[in-house]
Amino acid sequence: MNHKQRRKLSLIGFLVLFLGIACTLVLYALRQNISLYYTPSQALVKPLPQSQNLRLGGFVAADSVHMDPRTLALNFQITDYQTAIPVVYHGELPNLFREKQGVVVSGHFDGQGHFIASEILAKHDENYMPKPVKELLDQQGAPHAG
């Protein structure tokens, strides 16, 4: 192997190494910031780290909305009509938030089975429903709008 061939080979090796490191860093950064979507039933089946941000989609369970007057914490349950998960939220509610209404909540589990929500998204029209929730309700034969 002559000098030019060695130089080209080392340059190609350096580029492959550089691209590998760059891809690894990008994938690591994306893994840190990803927000996964689950139904309440899926969230209870899968082992999820407490600090992992995720989204739960379902309906606000009937007769489950309670406001703590001392802390102004909103407590309610999100359900997919198979499983219900208690949610705690501090903050301003969307205008469309109410019982039996479709919602998507972002946040994390606290280790005691409660979901600590940082954001609540209420459904914006009568036909909206997250696809995994709609599929689960169709499988169960549960009533839903849309």
Stockholm file with secondary structure:
# STOCKHOLM 1.0

chainA/1-146         MNHKQRRKLSLIGFLVLFLGIACTLVLYALRQNISLYYTPSQALVKPLPQSQNLRLGGFVAADSVHMDPRTLALNFQITDYQTAIPVVYHGELPNLFREKQGVVVSGHFDGQGHFIASEILAKHDENYMPKPVKELLDQQGAPHAG
#=GR chainA/1-146 SS CCHHHHHHHHHHHHHHHHHHHHHHHHHHHHHHHCCEEECHHHHHHSCCCTTCCEEEEEEECTTCCEECTTTCCEEEEEECSSCEEEEEECSCCCTTCCTTCEEEEEEEECSSSCEEEEEEEECCSTTCCCHHHHHHHHHHTCCCCC
#=GC SS_cons         CCHHHHHHHHHHHHHHHHHHHHHHHHHHHHHHHCCEEECHHHHHHSCCCTTCCEEEEEEECTTCCEECTTTCCEEEEEECSSCEEEEEECSCCCTTCCTTCEEEEEEEECSSSCEEEEEEEECCSTTCCCHHHHHHHHHHTCCCCC
//
